[in-house]
Amino acid sequence: MAFKYLPHTEAEISDMLRTVGVATLDDLYAEVPDELKLKRDYDMPESKSELEVRRVFQQLGDKNKSLICFAGSGVYDHYTPSIIPTLVSRSEFLTSYTPYQAEVSQGTLQYIFEYQTMLADLTGLDYSNSSMYDGTTATTEAMFMALAVGKKKKRLLVASTLHPQTLRVLQTYAGFHGVNIELIAHKNGQTDFEDLQSRISEDVAAVFVQAVNYYGVIEDYAGFSDLCHAHKALFIVNCRPSTLSVVRSPGEWGADIAVGDAQSLGIPLGYGGPYIGFLCATKALVRKMPGRIVGATTDSEGKRAFVLTMQAREQHIRREKATSNICTNQGVMSLFVTIYMSLMGKQGLKEVNELSYAGAHYLCDALVKTGKFERVFSSPFLNEFCLRSTSDVTALQNHCLREGFHFGVRPETPGMEDCVTIAVTEKRTKEEIDKLVELIKNFQP
Amino acid sequence: MNNTYYGKLIFEISQPGRVGCSLPRNVFGNYSLDELPAALRRRSDTLLPEVDELSVVRHYTNMSNNNFGVDTGFYPLGSCTMKYNPKINDEMAADPKFTALHPSQPVETTQGALQLYDEVQRTLSEISGLHRFTLNPYAGAHGEMVGLMIIRTYHLRRGDAHRTKIIVPNSSHGTNPASAAVCGLQIVEVKSTEDGTVDVQDLIPLLDENLAGMMMTNPNTLGIFETQIPEIARLIHEAGGLMYYDGANLNPMLGVCRPGDMGFDVMHINIHKTFSTPHGGGGPGAGPVGVREDLAELLPNPQVCRLDDGTYSLCHHEKSIGYISRFLGNYGVLMRAYAYLLTMGREQIKRVGALSTLNANYIKESLKDCYELPIKGLCKHEFVFDGLKDKSTEVTTLDVAKRLLDYGYHAPTIYFPLLFHQSLMIEPTETESKSTLDAFIEVMRKIAEEAKTSPEIVKNAPHHTPVRRLDDVKAVREPKLTFKDLIES
């Protein structure tokens, strides 16, 4: 009967049952109506040894195929420095709970404080919460903040260059609140200021844009924040933190809230997760922020220490009056990106962007030169760009796939079936890029 | 724990000009960010730290020494199921054959990953007695919200838009009402009886044409099994509502009875509780949602489906409530759960419930002479003391909790549930041995004794932790939420 995760010996079970005052383990459930009891084993395989578990994973892993990644579309294949997995797997971090007992949770609390500092700095806003599930759900939390600020307002204006995955999640949540989402047109991949002007009015709670957008374009928001504020709407910028060491930050554009996914800060592709969402806001909005927030205080001896704070905003105090049901953060993923930012530092993060920029522009030029593509938008881009292809995109992607290349993502936008969005990070070598270009040159439709 | 290093922030060990990383040379020629228009470029430099690699490693290693996890010691945090997190699960989840997969890869190249998802989904269905699961929700609270969205959508599609009332017991978790509010539902509380279970007489008048459903944990927050559950489910169903099972307390039911068989229609599971994945200081978790057969079409997109030829694909169903996450949830967490399910298998998983219940009852019976036990009788995986039995010492539950930290134990959940003034909620889980429980019991008795003989020691605890008791009020009154706030004050 003894099992590695169940330490009870038969003798101990008997002893303990005696203390409890019942005869058998079944008697511990004497009050459970008999007709509810499961009187059979679960239909599942027998217990496996570690060796056997390994084999199962190996077999499943062999059914996957790792590809040389030129895909982005919100998820970027940046390098993970080797100290990060080592440090984040320290079980003092990994096996702890939410830091309610601050005196024995200073590790967690301190890295969250560092995380909040770095995210606020990168986004150019005053404050960050302790993180969210992912970029899409963080965006819905920004919507709830805007609805709480705008009281009865029920309209949102959303850039048509926002990632459709984010838009769809926003639509699901908005649907339960009678909130109306309208799309703002774009021109040349850039959210159209004139279209925004024609749509905005006092009943708009917020305007959502994506700074380095779905097609890779770096957008210009001159005048956006003033226009939003003139109509008492919040200006909410969805962004990618890794880009913010070089591109203009949401704070510098006058945003009230910055949200998005911080996966690009070195988190592996991981088939979609776990990643980490973030949410930053101006000082004026801090008490409307969802999720955990860590603050500095002192202990009874005057020593600086960190603690979960401003909990009066949260669900376990406010219950149904809370603006959010969030009761966790993304925990060790916030540690992950904090260590990444500490290690890359002021200079390293710029270099990552410099390399990704150079690789992407080199590839873009080479692909256009093949004569098989043209750029869809002439607007500036960072490390991801959108091309229109003269041949069938799926056939082209399958051709690359046979050689182990993941050649971009086809935008979901109607009318762009012949387009592909391609991303390059510092992980892609010149050899890989040259080989990809060669493959495409040789493609016969 | 390391006291001496404590306190420095990474920004305070930064030195201008230091670097912590090395990147490949730029061999792409004359492409430079300087080409970008100035208006699109960041104006002020970031304040990111400049630190060498060893200093970063020491900084976070030392920081971890100021933390307490399940691997450090006993963690009897009620309602949180702090069981052992097996290491092989973490190792399997780090397999590059999975972690290198981009979510937009064609399904032909991710068959193993999709199969794993499908097998976890099927196993959870078997264990819970519900027809089908989505593993996309990121956390318990997220799953709960998705479950309620399903309930809301079910009524809307039937033309019952007025059905917005969700009944919850007054002992419920704080997330229950908050999640309901997020889905545009209204919460009504039902009273508990003296023995801590739902008061069916109080429930009946609440059942009307506006009923959307009822949310319960079973066993409830006090660790008591709701024996009237078949009757409650019948009443709710007759009134046109759906039964929602909050899986926070699923652990003691393993091998005993299934939420689907109790009459529940929709539920979520906290993977990080019942299925052993690490809590990670707050996340990432996973909150799969299961539903009965006729609700399966409402599960969120994308869905993983097994095709007739035995291959797997991603499906997007039109009748679904929509998308609630970027892709397939916290996939790496699901991998850990799969390793756990494989390891436990059918012989061991069925023993979890009874052993977790045995451990809880053993502590309860061993301490009830010195701690106040408001609800007598058998509990399930957890139970609640209402503070020390001897109230004359004025030593509070908070003091007891802080004193436990001095003795190398994590504190139980305190001041929850709100039904009692001095709640001390203990959940030992099945992975703790009798030896560990005995040592904990001894310390709890010692603290009860200290409360009488030297109460000041308990009231001023903790004494041996990296920091002493913190000033929460100051943190709220003078919020300092970034390093910038600290240097400006």
Interface residues (C-beta under 8 A of the other chain):
Chain A: M1 F3 Y5 L6 P7 H8 E12 I13 D15 M16 L17 T19 V20 G21 V22 L25 D26 L28 Y29 A30 E31 V32 P33 E35 L36 K37 L38 D41 Y42 D43 M44 P45 E46 S47 K48 E50 E52 V53 R54 V56 F57 Q59 L60 G61 D62 K63 N64 K65 S66 L67 C69 A71 S73 G74 V75 D77 Y79 P81 I83 P85 T86 L87 S89 R90 S91 E92 F93 L94 T95 S96 Y97 T98 P99 Q101 A102 E103 V104 S105 Q106 G107 T108 Q110 Y111 F113 E114 Q116 T117 M118 A120 D121 L122 G124 D126 Y127 S128 S130 S131 Y133 D134 G135 T136 T137 F144 Q165 T166 R168 V169 Q171 T172 Y173 G175 F176 H177 G178 I218 D220 A222 L244 S245 V246 V247 R248 S249 E252 D261 P268 L269 G270 Y271 G272 G273 P274 Y275 V286 R292 I293 V294 G295 A296 T297 T298 D299 S300 E301 K303 R304 A305 V307 T309 M310 A312 E314 Q315 H316 I317 R318 R319 E320 K321 A322 S324 N325 I326 C327 T328 N329 Q330 G331 V332 M333 S334 L335 T338 I339 M341 S342 L343 M344 G345 K346 Q347 G348 L349 E351 V352 N353 E354 L355 Y357 A358 G359 H361 Y362 P380 Q397 L401 H406 V409 E426 T429 K430
Chain B: M1 Y6 G7 L9 I10 F11 S14 R18 V19 G20 C21 L23 P24 N26 V27 F28 G29 Y31 S32 L33 E35 L36 P37 A39 L40 R41 R42 R43 S44 D45 T46 L47 L48 P49 E50 V51 E53 V56 V57 H59 Y60 T61 M63 S64 N65 N66 N67 F68 G69 V70 D71 T72 Y75 L77 C80 M82 K83 Y84 N85 P86 I88 D90 M92 A94 D95 P96 K97 F98 T99 A100 L101 H102 P103 S104 Q105 P106 E108 T109 T110 Q111 G112 A113 Q115 L116 T123 E126 I127 Y138 A139 G140 A141 H142 E144 M145 M149 R152 H173 G174 T175 P177 A178 S179 A180 A181 V182 C183 G184 Q186 I187 F225 T227 I229 P230 G255 V256 C257 R258 D261 M262 S276 P278 H279 G280 G281 G282 G283 P284 G285 P300 I321 G322 Y323 I324 S325 R326 F327 L328 G329 N330 Y331 G332 V333 A339 L341 L342 T343 M344 G345 R346 E347 Q348 I349 K350 R351 V352 A354 L355 T357 L358 N359 N361 Y362 E365 S366 L378 A401 K402 L405 H410 A411 F416 E430 T431 E432 S433 K434 N460 P462 T465 P466 V467 R468 R469 L470 D471 D472 K474 A475 V476 P479 K480 L481 T482 F483 K484 D485 L486
